[in-house]
């Protein structure tokens, strides 16, 4: 059996500076972590998307430093972080744009009940995606 890859948009980066700038510096395929956030006051089914700053390639540091100008965060501060940075959320099951992503989001919600390692991908329009490969599953 070939693995099935679930995809879901990452939303809300613009509400979490400097998430948008960091996302733009990350390579496709870098490791992400999903964590359920049942205490979220807006969505009890919220799933946070986190990334370790060690995933930013050193070759991107200069561009990221420029992109961070005016955000109130420096590259040095980011790289000193001990914890992963939240770069957004998996699209919410209640989002009006959910559409075709609905079944993926339900499965991702189950996976996120424990720490879940995933990777970053991009849609054809450049929008960031969470990618999770499920071994032993069929399409």
N, CA, C and O atoms as a MOPAC input file, in Angstrom:
PM7 MOZYME 1SCF
protein

 N      0.82800 1    -1.18600 1     0.00000 1
 C      0.00000 1     0.00000 1     0.00000 1
 C      0.87400 1     1.25200 1     0.00000 1
 O      1.88900 1     1.32600 1     0.69300 1
 N      0.46100 1     2.20600 1    -0.77600 1
 C      1.16000 1     3.49700 1    -0.79600 1
 C      0.62900 1     4.38300 1     0.32600 1
 O     -0.55800 1     4.33700 1     0.64700 1
 N      1.50300 1     5.18900 1     0.91900 1
 C      1.00800 1     6.09200 1     1.97300 1
 C      0.07300 1     7.14700 1     1.39100 1
 O      0.23700 1     7.58800 1     0.25300 1
 N     -0.88900 1     7.53200 1     2.18200 1
 C     -1.81000 1     8.61400 1     1.83200 1
 C     -1.29100 1     9.87300 1     2.49400 1
 O     -0.92400 1     9.85000 1     3.66900 1
 N     -1.25600 1    10.96900 1     1.75900 1
 C     -0.82000 1    12.23700 1     2.33700 1
 C     -2.02300 1    13.14500 1     2.52700 1
 O     -2.70500 1    13.49800 1     1.56400 1
 N     -2.27700 1    13.51900 1     3.76700 1
 C     -3.33500 1    14.48200 1     4.08300 1
 C     -2.76100 1    15.87800 1     3.96500 1
 O     -1.60600 1    16.11800 1     4.31500 1
 N     -3.57000 1    16.79100 1     3.47300 1
 C     -3.16000 1    18.19000 1     3.33000 1
 C     -4.20700 1    19.08100 1     3.97900 1
 O     -5.40500 1    18.80300 1     3.93900 1
 N     -3.72400 1    20.14500 1     4.56700 1
 C     -4.63200 1    21.14000 1     5.13400 1
 C     -3.94800 1    22.50000 1     5.11200 1
 O     -2.75800 1    22.60200 1     5.41300 1
 N     -4.69100 1    23.54400 1     4.75800 1
 C     -4.10500 1    24.88800 1     4.78200 1
 C     -3.69300 1    25.30700 1     6.19100 1
 O     -4.31700 1    24.92000 1     7.17900 1
 N     -2.63900 1    26.10000 1     6.26000 1
 C     -2.22800 1    26.76100 1     7.49700 1
 C     -2.80700 1    28.16800 1     7.42400 1
 O     -2.53800 1    28.90100 1     6.47200 1
 N     -3.58700 1    28.54400 1     8.40700 1
 C     -4.24800 1    29.84900 1     8.40700 1
 C     -3.81900 1    30.65100 1     9.63900 1
 O     -3.32400 1    30.09700 1    10.62000 1
 N     -4.02200 1    31.96000 1     9.56200 1
 C     -3.83200 1    32.82800 1    10.71400 1
 C     -2.41700 1    33.31000 1    10.96000 1
 O     -2.15500 1    33.92300 1    11.99500 1
 N     -1.49200 1    33.05400 1    10.04000 1
 C     -0.10700 1    33.50100 1    10.25400 1
 C     -0.02500 1    35.01200 1    10.41800 1
 O      0.79400 1    35.51400 1    11.18800 1
 N     -0.87300 1    35.73600 1     9.69500 1
 C     -0.80900 1    37.20300 1     9.76400 1
 C     -1.23700 1    37.73800 1    11.13600 1
 O     -0.96700 1    38.89500 1    11.45700 1
 N     -1.90700 1    36.89600 1    11.95500 1
 C     -2.28600 1    37.30300 1    13.31100 1
 C     -1.18800 1    37.00100 1    14.32600 1
 O     -1.31600 1    37.37000 1    15.49400 1
 N     -0.10800 1    36.33400 1    13.90400 1
 C      0.91700 1    35.86100 1    14.83400 1
 C      2.31800 1    36.31500 1    14.41600 1
 O      3.18800 1    35.47400 1    14.19300 1
 N      2.55500 1    37.62500 1    14.30400 1
 C      3.89300 1    38.06900 1    13.88500 1
 C      4.95000 1    37.48100 1    14.80900 1
 O      4.73600 1    37.45100 1    16.02100 1
 N      6.03800 1    37.03100 1    14.31100 1
 C      6.56700 1    37.07700 1    12.94800 1
 C      6.32200 1    35.79200 1    12.14000 1
 O      7.15100 1    35.42800 1    11.30600 1
 N      5.20500 1    35.10700 1    12.37300 1
 C      4.94200 1    33.82900 1    11.71000 1
 C      4.99600 1    33.92800 1    10.18900 1
 O      5.57500 1    33.06300 1     9.53200 1
 N      4.40400 1    34.96500 1     9.63200 1
 C      4.36200 1    35.11400 1     8.17700 1
 C      5.77600 1    35.22400 1     7.59500 1
 O      6.07200 1    34.63700 1     6.55500 1
 N      6.63300 1    35.97100 1     8.26500 1
 C      8.00900 1    36.14800 1     7.79500 1
 C      8.79000 1    34.84200 1     7.91200 1
 O      9.57500 1    34.50300 1     7.02600 1
 N      8.57700 1    34.11400 1     8.99700 1
 C      9.27200 1    32.84000 1     9.18000 1
 C      8.78800 1    31.82300 1     8.14400 1
 O      9.59500 1    31.10500 1     7.55400 1
 N      7.48000 1    31.76300 1     7.92500 1
 C      6.92800 1    30.85000 1     6.91800 1
 C      7.57300 1    31.07600 1     5.55200 1
 O      7.87800 1    30.12000 1     4.83800 1
 N      7.77700 1    32.32500 1     5.19600 1
 C      8.36800 1    32.64800 1     3.89500 1
 C      9.82300 1    32.18500 1     3.79700 1
 O     10.36200 1    32.07900 1     2.69500 1
 N     10.45900 1    31.91100 1     4.93100 1
 C     11.86100 1    31.49100 1     4.95000 1
 C     12.04000 1    29.97700 1     5.04600 1
 O     13.16000 1    29.47600 1     4.94300 1
 N     10.95300 1    29.25800 1     5.24000 1
 C     11.04200 1    27.81600 1     5.45400 1
 C     11.01100 1    27.04800 1     4.13500 1
 O     10.29200 1    27.42300 1     3.20900 1
 N     11.79100 1    25.97600 1     4.05500 1
 C     11.75700 1    25.15300 1     2.84800 1
 C     10.60000 1    24.16000 1     2.89300 1
 O     10.17800 1    23.73000 1     3.96600 1
 N     10.10100 1    23.80900 1     1.73400 1
 C      9.10700 1    22.74900 1     1.62800 1
 C      9.68900 1    21.47700 1     2.21900 1
 O     10.85700 1    21.15900 1     1.99600 1
 N      8.88200 1    20.75600 1     2.96600 1
 C      9.32500 1    19.50800 1     3.56700 1
 C      9.88100 1    19.63300 1     4.96700 1
 O     10.16400 1    18.61900 1     5.60500 1
 N     10.05100 1    20.87200 1     5.47300 1
 C     10.58600 1    21.00000 1     6.83000 1
 C      9.56700 1    20.45900 1     7.83900 1
 O      8.36900 1    20.40700 1     7.56200 1
 N     10.05800 1    20.06300 1     8.99600 1
 C      9.23400 1    19.43700 1    10.02300 1
 C      8.37200 1    20.46000 1    10.76400 1
 O      8.84500 1    21.52400 1    11.16400 1
 N      7.11200 1    20.11400 1    10.93200 1
 C      6.17200 1    20.90000 1    11.72000 1
 C      5.64100 1    20.01900 1    12.83600 1
 O      5.79800 1    18.79900 1    12.80400 1
 N      5.00900 1    20.64400 1    13.82600 1
 C      4.37600 1    19.91800 1    14.91700 1
 C      2.94600 1    20.43800 1    15.05300 1
 O      2.71400 1    21.64700 1    15.05500 1
 N      1.99100 1    19.51300 1    15.16500 1
 C      0.59600 1    19.87300 1    15.40600 1
 C      0.27300 1    19.60900 1    16.86400 1
 O      0.66500 1    18.58500 1    17.42400 1
 N     -0.44700 1    20.54300 1    17.47400 1
 C     -0.84500 1    20.39000 1    18.87300 1
 C     -2.28900 1    20.87400 1    19.01100 1
 O     -2.61300 1    22.01000 1    18.66700 1
 N     -3.14300 1    19.99400 1    19.51800 1
 C     -4.53200 1    20.38100 1    19.76700 1
 C     -4.56500 1    21.48300 1    20.82400 1
 O     -3.75100 1    21.49700 1    21.74700 1
 N     -5.51300 1    22.40200 1    20.67800 1
 C     -5.65600 1    23.51600 1    21.62000 1
 C     -7.11000 1    23.56600 1    22.10400 1
 O     -7.84700 1    24.48500 1    21.74700 1
 N     -7.52500 1    22.58600 1    22.91200 1
 C     -8.93100 1    22.50500 1    23.33300 1
 C     -9.40900 1    23.68200 1    24.17900 1
 O    -10.61400 1    23.90200 1    24.30600 1
 N     -8.47100 1    24.44800 1    24.76500 1
 C     -8.85200 1    25.59900 1    25.58300 1
 C     -8.95100 1    26.88600 1    24.76800 1
 O     -9.14400 1    27.96000 1    25.33900 1
 N     -8.82400 1    26.79600 1    23.44800 1
 C     -8.92300 1    27.98500 1    22.59400 1
 C    -10.31900 1    28.58900 1    22.76800 1
 O    -11.31600 1    27.89500 1    22.56800 1
 N    -10.40500 1    29.87700 1    23.13800 1
 C    -11.71100 1    30.48400 1    23.40900 1
 C    -12.59400 1    30.64800 1    22.16300 1
 O    -13.79900 1    30.86300 1    22.29400 1
 N    -12.02400 1    30.55200 1    20.97800 1
 C    -12.78400 1    30.74800 1    19.74500 1
 C    -13.14300 1    29.44100 1    19.05000 1
 O    -14.12200 1    29.38700 1    18.30500 1
 N    -12.35600 1    28.37700 1    19.28500 1
 C    -12.56200 1    27.11100 1    18.59300 1
 C    -11.97800 1    25.98400 1    19.43400 1
 O    -10.76000 1    25.81500 1    19.48700 1
 N    -12.83800 1    25.21400 1    20.09200 1
 C    -12.38000 1    24.11000 1    20.94400 1
 C    -11.67000 1    23.02400 1    20.12700 1
 O    -10.96000 1    22.19500 1    20.69600 1
 N    -11.85400 1    23.01900 1    18.80400 1
 C    -11.19200 1    22.04600 1    17.94100 1
 C     -9.93300 1    22.59000 1    17.28600 1
 O     -9.41600 1    21.99100 1    16.34300 1
 N     -9.43500 1    23.72100 1    17.77800 1
 C     -8.27000 1    24.36500 1    17.15700 1
 C     -7.03500 1    23.46700 1    17.22900 1
 O     -6.81400 1    22.76100 1    18.21300 1
 N     -6.23300 1    23.51400 1    16.15300 1
 C     -4.99600 1    22.75100 1    16.07400 1
 C     -3.87600 1    23.72500 1    15.72000 1
 O     -3.84100 1    24.27000 1    14.61700 1
 N     -2.95600 1    23.94100 1    16.67300 1
 C     -1.82100 1    24.84200 1    16.44900 1
 C     -0.79900 1    24.17400 1    15.53500 1
 O     -0.60100 1    22.96000 1    15.58000 1
 N     -0.15300 1    24.99500 1    14.70300 1
 C      0.94900 1    24.53700 1    13.86000 1
 C      2.20900 1    25.23800 1    14.36200 1
 O      2.27900 1    26.46700 1    14.38500 1
 N      3.21100 1    24.43900 1    14.76600 1
 C      4.44600 1    24.95400 1    15.33500 1
 C      5.63400 1    24.54200 1    14.46900 1
 O      5.58800 1    23.53100 1    13.77000 1
 N      6.70300 1    25.34800 1    14.52900 1
 C      7.94400 1    25.01100 1    13.83900 1
 C      9.11900 1    25.40200 1    14.72900 1
 O      9.10100 1    26.44300 1    15.38600 1
 N     10.13200 1    24.55400 1    14.73600 1
 C     11.36700 1    24.89300 1    15.42300 1
 C     12.18000 1    25.81500 1    14.53500 1
 O     12.24300 1    25.61200 1    13.32200 1
 N     12.79900 1    26.82300 1    15.12300 1
 C     13.56200 1    27.77600 1    14.31300 1
 C     14.81200 1    27.15100 1    13.71200 1
 O     15.44000 1    27.74700 1    12.83700 1
 N     15.18100 1    25.96200 1    14.16800 1
 C     16.29600 1    25.24600 1    13.54200 1
 C     15.93200 1    24.76900 1    12.13500 1
 O     16.80300 1    24.31200 1    11.39500 1
 N     14.67000 1    24.87100 1    11.76100 1
 C     14.21400 1    24.48200 1    10.42600 1
 C     14.49200 1    25.56200 1     9.37800 1
 O     14.43000 1    25.29400 1     8.17800 1
 N     14.80000 1    26.78200 1     9.83000 1
 C     15.12800 1    27.86700 1     8.89400 1
 C     16.56800 1    27.65500 1     8.42200 1
 O     17.48200 1    27.66500 1     9.24700 1
 N     16.79400 1    27.46400 1     7.12900 1
 C     18.16300 1    27.27700 1     6.63500 1
 C     19.01000 1    28.52000 1     6.87600 1
 O     18.52700 1    29.64300 1     6.73000 1
 N     20.26600 1    28.32100 1     7.24100 1
 C     21.15700 1    29.45500 1     7.49500 1
 C     21.23900 1    30.38200 1     6.29000 1
 O     21.41900 1    31.58900 1     6.44900 1
 N     21.11100 1    29.83600 1     5.10200 1
 C     21.14100 1    30.65000 1     3.88700 1
 C     19.97200 1    31.62400 1     3.78900 1
 O     19.99600 1    32.53500 1     2.96100 1
 N     18.95300 1    31.44200 1     4.62200 1
 C     17.78600 1    32.32900 1     4.63700 1
 C     17.86100 1    33.38900 1     5.72600 1
 O     16.99600 1    34.26200 1     5.79800 1
 N     18.88900 1    33.32300 1     6.57800 1
 C     18.97100 1    34.24000 1     7.71200 1
 C     18.96800 1    35.70600 1     7.28700 1
 O     18.25800 1    36.51700 1     7.88000 1
 N     19.74100 1    36.05000 1     6.28200 1
 C     19.83100 1    37.45500 1     5.87000 1
 C     18.47600 1    37.96600 1     5.36900 1
 O     18.05300 1    39.06300 1     5.73100 1
 N     17.80000 1    37.17200 1     4.53800 1
 C     16.48800 1    37.57600 1     4.02600 1
 C     15.46400 1    37.65300 1     5.15500 1
 O     14.63600 1    38.56300 1     5.18900 1
 N     15.52400 1    36.69300 1     6.07900 1
 C     14.60000 1    36.71300 1     7.20900 1
 C     14.84700 1    37.92600 1     8.09100 1
 O     13.89900 1    38.55600 1     8.55900 1
 N     16.10800 1    38.25700 1     8.32200 1
 C     16.42400 1    39.43400 1     9.13200 1
 C     15.82800 1    40.69900 1     8.51100 1
 O     15.27400 1    41.53900 1     9.22100 1
 N     15.94100 1    40.83300 1     7.19600 1
 C     15.33700 1    41.99100 1     6.50200 1
 C     13.81200 1    41.96300 1     6.62500 1
 O     13.18600 1    42.99700 1     6.85800 1
 N     13.22100 1    40.78100 1     6.46900 1
 C     11.76100 1    40.65500 1     6.54100 1
 C     11.23700 1    40.97900 1     7.94300 1
 O     10.11100 1    41.45200 1     8.09300 1
 N     12.04400 1    40.72700 1     8.95300 1
 C     11.63000 1    40.97800 1    10.33500 1
 C     11.68000 1    42.45500 1    10.70900 1
 O     11.12000 1    42.85000 1    11.73100 1
 N     12.33900 1    43.27200 1     9.90000 1
 C     12.45600 1    44.69800 1    10.19400 1
 C     11.06300 1    45.29700 1    10.37100 1
 O     10.21900 1    45.19000 1     9.48100 1
 N     10.83100 1    45.91400 1    11.49700 1
 C      9.54700 1    46.54800 1    11.77800 1
 C      8.54000 1    45.64500 1    12.47000 1
 O      7.43000 1    46.08600 1    12.76900 1
 N      8.89600 1    44.39000 1    12.73200 1
 C      7.95800 1    43.48100 1    13.39900 1
 C      8.11000 1    43.48800 1    14.91300 1
 O      7.26300 1    42.95100 1    15.62700 1
 N      9.19400 1    44.09700 1    15.40700 1
 C      9.43800 1    44.09700 1    16.84400 1
 C     10.18700 1    42.85500 1    17.30800 1
 O     10.39500 1    42.66300 1    18.50600 1
 N     10.59000 1    42.01700 1    16.36600 1
 C     11.34200 1    40.79900 1    16.68400 1
 C     12.58800 1    40.77100 1    15.82000 1
 O     12.53200 1    41.08000 1    14.62900 1
 N     13.70900 1    40.40300 1    16.41500 1
 C     14.94900 1    40.29800 1    15.64900 1
 C     15.25200 1    38.83200 1    15.36000 1
 O     14.72300 1    37.93500 1    16.01700 1
 N     16.09900 1    38.60500 1    14.38200 1
 C     16.52700 1    37.24700 1    14.06600 1
 C     17.20600 1    36.61200 1    15.27300 1
 O     16.97800 1    35.43900 1    15.57000 1
 N     18.03300 1    37.37500 1    15.96200 1
 C     18.70600 1    36.86600 1    17.14900 1
 C     17.72700 1    36.38100 1    18.20600 1
 O     17.91400 1    35.31200 1    18.78700 1
 N     16.67900 1    37.16800 1    18.45700 1
 C     15.65600 1    36.77400 1    19.43200 1
 C     14.97100 1    35.47700 1    19.01400 1
 O     14.72800 1    34.60000 1    19.84300 1
 N     14.66200 1    35.36200 1    17.73000 1
 C     14.01300 1    34.14500 1    17.24400 1
 C     14.89700 1    32.92500 1    17.44300 1
 O     14.44400 1    31.88600 1    17.92300 1
 N     16.17100 1    33.06300 1    17.06800 1
 C     17.08100 1    31.92800 1    17.13100 1
 C     17.42100 1    31.52000 1    18.55900 1
 O     17.86300 1    30.39500 1    18.79000 1
 N     17.22200 1    32.42000 1    19.52000 1
 C     17.47300 1    32.10500 1    20.93400 1
 C     16.30100 1    31.38800 1    21.59000 1
 O     16.42700 1    30.89900 1    22.71300 1
 N     15.16800 1    31.32000 1    20.90800 1
 C     13.97700 1    30.67900 1    21.47800 1
 C     14.25400 1    29.20700 1    21.78900 1
 O     14.87300 1    28.49600 1    20.99700 1
 N     13.78900 1    28.77400 1    22.94300 1
 C     13.90500 1    27.35700 1    23.30800 1
 C     12.71000 1    26.55500 1    22.80400 1
 O     12.79200 1    25.33900 1    22.63800 1
 N     11.60900 1    27.24400 1    22.56600 1
 C     10.37800 1    26.57100 1    22.16500 1
 C     10.07700 1    26.84000 1    20.70100 1
 O     10.51000 1    27.85200 1    20.14900 1
 N      9.33600 1    25.93500 1    20.06900 1
 C      8.92100 1    26.17000 1    18.68300 1
 C      8.03600 1    27.41600 1    18.58300 1
 O      7.40700 1    27.82700 1    19.55800 1
 N      8.00000 1    27.99500 1    17.40300 1
 C      7.18800 1    29.17800 1    17.12300 1
 C      5.86100 1    28.74500 1    16.50800 1
 O      5.83000 1    27.91400 1    15.59900 1
 N      4.77700 1    29.30900 1    17.00600 1
 C      3.48500 1    29.02500 1    16.37800 1
 C      3.37700 1    29.85100 1    15.09800 1
 O      3.50900 1    31.07500 1    15.12000 1
 N      3.13600 1    29.16100 1    13.98100 1
 C      3.03500 1    29.85400 1    12.69300 1
 C      1.60400 1    29.90600 1    12.17200 1
 O      1.36000 1    30.40500 1    11.07300 1
 N      0.66500 1    29.39800 1    12.94900 1
 C     -0.73600 1    29.46000 1    12.54400 1
 C     -1.51200 1    28.28500 1    13.09600 1
 O     -1.14900 1    27.67100 1    14.09800 1
 N     -2.60500 1    28.00000 1    12.39100 1
 C     -3.50300 1    26.90900 1    12.76200 1
 C     -3.85000 1    26.09400 1    11.52600 1
 O     -3.80800 1    26.59700 1    10.40300 1
 N     -4.19500 1    24.81900 1    11.74900 1
 C     -4.83600 1    24.02900 1    10.70400 1
 C     -6.19800 1    24.68000 1    10.50300 1
 O     -6.83100 1    25.09100 1    11.47500 1
 N     -6.65900 1    24.78000 1     9.26200 1
 C     -7.94200 1    25.41300 1     8.98900 1
 C     -9.02300 1    24.79200 1     9.87800 1
 O     -9.06800 1    23.57200 1    10.03900 1
 N     -9.87300 1    25.60900 1    10.44200 1
 C    -10.89500 1    25.17800 1    11.38600 1
 C    -12.02400 1    24.42400 1    10.69100 1
 O    -12.39400 1    24.73100 1     9.55800 1
 N    -12.56000 1    23.43400 1    11.39500 1
 C    -13.70200 1    22.68400 1    10.86500 1
 C    -14.90900 1    23.59300 1    10.65900 1
 O    -15.82000 1    23.23900 1     9.91000 1
 N    -14.93500 1    24.75400 1    11.30600 1
 C    -16.03700 1    25.69500 1    11.14800 1
 C    -15.77300 1    26.78700 1    10.12400 1
 O    -16.61900 1    27.65800 1     9.92400 1
 N    -14.61400 1    26.75700 1     9.47200 1
 C    -14.25200 1    27.80100 1     8.50900 1
 C    -15.11200 1    27.69800 1     7.26100 1
 O    -15.29200 1    26.60900 1     6.71500 1
 N    -15.64700 1    28.83100 1     6.80500 1
 C    -16.52200 1    28.82400 1     5.62500 1
 C    -15.78300 1    28.42700 1     4.34700 1
 O    -16.42000 1    28.06900 1     3.35700 1
 N    -14.44400 1    28.48500 1     4.35300 1
 C    -13.65400 1    28.09100 1     3.18400 1
 C    -13.17600 1    26.64900 1     3.27600 1
 O    -12.36400 1    26.22100 1     2.45600 1
 N    -13.66400 1    25.89000 1     4.25800 1
 C    -13.17800 1    24.53800 1     4.50800 1
 C    -13.36900 1    23.62700 1     3.30000 1
 O    -12.41700 1    22.98500 1     2.85700 1
 N    -14.56300 1    23.56300 1     2.77100 1
 C    -14.86400 1    22.79400 1     1.57000 1
 C    -14.23200 1    21.42400 1     1.51500 1
 O    -14.49700 1    20.57600 1     2.36700 1
 N    -13.39300 1    21.20000 1     0.51300 1
 C    -12.78600 1    19.89600 1     0.24300 1
 C    -11.80900 1    19.45400 1     1.32700 1
 O    -11.40900 1    18.29000 1     1.34100 1
 N    -11.41700 1    20.33600 1     2.22700 1
 C    -10.44500 1    19.98600 1     3.26400 1
 C    -11.10400 1    19.29500 1     4.46300 1
 O    -10.39800 1    18.82100 1     5.35400 1
 N    -12.42800 1    19.22700 1     4.50500 1
 C    -13.15000 1    18.78300 1     5.70300 1
 C    -12.70100 1    17.42400 1     6.22200 1
 O    -12.42200 1    17.29600 1     7.41400 1
 N    -12.62300 1    16.40700 1     5.37300 1
 C    -12.26300 1    15.07600 1     5.87000 1
 C    -10.82500 1    15.05500 1     6.38000 1
 O    -10.53600 1    14.38100 1     7.36900 1
 N     -9.91900 1    15.77900 1     5.72400 1
 C     -8.53400 1    15.84900 1     6.18900 1
 C     -8.45700 1    16.47400 1     7.57400 1
 O     -7.71400 1    15.99700 1     8.43200 1
 N     -9.21800 1    17.53500 1     7.79400 1
 C     -9.17400 1    18.24200 1     9.07400 1
 C     -9.67000 1    17.34300 1    10.20200 1
 O     -9.12800 1    17.39000 1    11.30700 1
 N    -10.68400 1    16.53200 1     9.94600 1
 C    -11.17700 1    15.61300 1    10.98600 1
 C    -10.08900 1    14.61500 1    11.38300 1
 O     -9.89200 1    14.35300 1    12.57000 1
 N     -9.38700 1    14.06300 1    10.40400 1
 C     -8.30700 1    13.11300 1    10.70700 1
 C     -7.16700 1    13.82500 1    11.42400 1
 O     -6.62500 1    13.29100 1    12.39200 1
 N     -6.79300 1    15.01800 1    10.97000 1
 C     -5.71500 1    15.77200 1    11.61700 1
 C     -6.06700 1    16.10000 1    13.06300 1
 O     -5.19100 1    16.11000 1    13.92700 1
 N     -7.34400 1    16.36800 1    13.33200 1
 C     -7.77200 1    16.65300 1    14.70200 1
 C     -7.51600 1    15.44800 1    15.59900 1
 O     -7.11500 1    15.61400 1    16.75100 1
 N     -7.74000 1    14.24600 1    15.09600 1
 C     -7.46000 1    13.04000 1    15.87600 1
 C     -5.95600 1    12.87900 1    16.09100 1
 O     -5.51800 1    12.55000 1    17.19400 1
 N     -5.16900 1    13.11000 1    15.04600 1
 C     -3.72300 1    12.97500 1    15.15500 1
 C     -3.13200 1    13.98000 1    16.14700 1
 O     -2.16500 1    13.67400 1    16.84500 1
 N     -3.71500 1    15.17200 1    16.20700 1
 C     -3.16900 1    16.24700 1    17.04200 1
 C     -3.46500 1    16.06100 1    18.52500 1
 O     -3.00900 1    16.85600 1    19.34600 1
 N     -4.22100 1    15.02300 1    18.88400 1
 C     -4.48800 1    14.79200 1    20.30400 1
 C     -3.21300 1    14.42800 1    21.05900 1
 O     -3.14500 1    14.58800 1    22.27700 1
 N     -2.22300 1    13.94800 1    20.35000 1
 C     -0.88300 1    13.73700 1    20.89000 1
 C      0.03200 1    14.54400 1    19.99000 1
 O     -0.37900 1    14.91000 1    18.88900 1
 N      1.25400 1    14.83900 1    20.41000 1
 C      2.13400 1    15.57700 1    19.50600 1
 C      2.24600 1    14.84000 1    18.17200 1
 O      2.45300 1    13.62700 1    18.13200 1
 N      2.10900 1    15.57900 1    17.10800 1
 C      2.08800 1    14.99000 1    15.77600 1
 C      3.12500 1    15.67700 1    14.90100 1
 O      3.08300 1    16.89400 1    14.72100 1
 N      4.04400 1    14.90700 1    14.36400 1
 C      5.06700 1    15.46800 1    13.47000 1
 C      4.55100 1    15.45500 1    12.04500 1
 O      4.04800 1    14.44300 1    11.55800 1
 N      4.68000 1    16.56500 1    11.40300 1
 C      4.20700 1    16.72300 1    10.04100 1
 C      5.25200 1    17.51000 1     9.27200 1
 O      6.31300 1    17.83500 1     9.80500 1
 N      4.94700 1    17.81600 1     8.01500 1
 C      5.88900 1    18.61600 1     7.24000 1
 C      5.14400 1    19.72700 1     6.51000 1
 O      3.92200 1    19.70400 1     6.36700 1
 N      5.91800 1    20.68800 1     6.06000 1
 C      5.39300 1    21.85900 1     5.36700 1
 C      5.36200 1    21.61000 1     3.86700 1
 O      6.30000 1    21.06200 1     3.28800 1
 N      4.28500 1    22.01600 1     3.26800 1
 C      4.16800 1    21.99100 1     1.81800 1
 C      3.54500 1    23.29100 1     1.35800 1
 O      3.19100 1    24.14400 1     2.17300 1
 N      3.41200 1    23.43900 1     0.06400 1
 C      2.81200 1    24.65400 1    -0.48100 1
 C      1.83300 1    24.28800 1    -1.58800 1
 O      2.10300 1    23.40000 1    -2.39700 1
 N      0.70100 1    24.97200 1    -1.62000 1
 C     -0.27800 1    24.80000 1    -2.68500 1
 C      0.25300 1    25.46500 1    -3.95200 1
 O      1.24800 1    26.18900 1    -3.90400 1
 N     -0.40100 1    25.22500 1    -5.07200 1
 C      0.05300 1    25.80800 1    -6.33500 1
 C      0.02800 1    27.33000 1    -6.30600 1
 O      0.76700 1    27.97400 1    -7.05200 1
 N     -0.81700 1    27.91800 1    -5.45000 1
 C     -0.85700 1    29.38100 1    -5.34000 1
 C      0.13500 1    29.91300 1    -4.30400 1
 O      0.16700 1    31.11400 1    -4.03500 1
 N      0.94700 1    29.01900 1    -3.72300 1
 C      1.95900 1    29.42100 1    -2.74200 1
 C      1.48400 1    29.38900 1    -1.30600 1
 O      2.28100 1    29.61800 1    -0.39600 1
 N      0.20200 1    29.11200 1    -1.07000 1
 C     -0.32400 1    29.06900 1     0.30100 1
 C      0.30700 1    27.90100 1     1.06500 1
 O      0.44000 1    26.80800 1     0.51300 1
 N      0.69500 1    28.11800 1     2.32800 1
 C      1.32300 1    27.05200 1     3.10500 1
 C      0.32200 1    25.96500 1     3.49300 1
 O     -0.84400 1    26.23900 1     3.77900 1
 N      0.81200 1    24.72300 1     3.49400 1
 C     -0.00400 1    23.56300 1     3.84400 1
 C      0.70100 1    22.71000 1     4.88900 1
 O      1.92900 1    22.65600 1     4.93700 1
 N     -0.08500 1    22.04700 1     5.71800 1
 C      0.39400 1    20.97600 1     6.57500 1
 C      0.25400 1    19.69900 1     5.76100 1
 O     -0.79300 1    19.45700 1     5.16100 1
 N      1.31100 1    18.87200 1     5.73500 1
 C      1.27200 1    17.57500 1     5.05700 1
 C      1.55100 1    16.48200 1     6.07600 1
 O      2.52400 1    16.55700 1     6.82700 1
 N      0.69200 1    15.46500 1     6.09800 1
 C      0.87300 1    14.32300 1     6.99400 1
 C      0.74600 1    13.06700 1     6.15100 1
 O     -0.27700 1    12.86000 1     5.49800 1
 N      1.76900 1    12.22800 1     6.15600 1
 C      1.71000 1    10.95500 1     5.43600 1
 C      1.26000 1     9.86600 1     6.38900 1
 O      1.82200 1     9.69800 1     7.47100 1
 N      0.24300 1     9.13000 1     5.97800 1
 C     -0.26600 1     8.02100 1     6.77500 1
 C      0.18700 1     6.72900 1     6.11700 1
 O     -0.25100 1     6.40000 1     5.01500 1
 N      1.04800 1     6.00900 1     6.78200 1
 C      1.55500 1     4.73400 1     6.26100 1
 C      0.45400 1     3.68400 1     6.32300 1
 O     -0.35900 1     3.68000 1     7.24700 1
 N      0.43300 1     2.79800 1     5.33800 1
 C     -0.50100 1     1.68000 1     5.35400 1
 C     -1.93200 1     2.06300 1     5.03200 1
 O     -2.82900 1     1.23300 1     5.17900 1
 N     -2.17600 1     3.28600 1     4.60000 1
 C     -3.52800 1     3.70400 1     4.24600 1
 C     -3.68100 1     3.63100 1     2.73900 1
 O     -2.69600 1     3.70600 1     2.00500 1
 N     -4.90600 1     3.48600 1     2.27900 1
 C     -5.17200 1     3.46000 1     0.84100 1
 C     -6.00300 1     4.66400 1     0.47100 1
 O     -6.77700 1     5.18400 1     1.27400 1
 N     -5.82800 1     5.08900 1    -0.74500 1
 C     -6.64400 1     6.18500 1    -1.28600 1
 C     -8.00300 1     5.68900 1    -1.65400 1
 O     -8.83600 1     6.46300 1    -2.12700 1

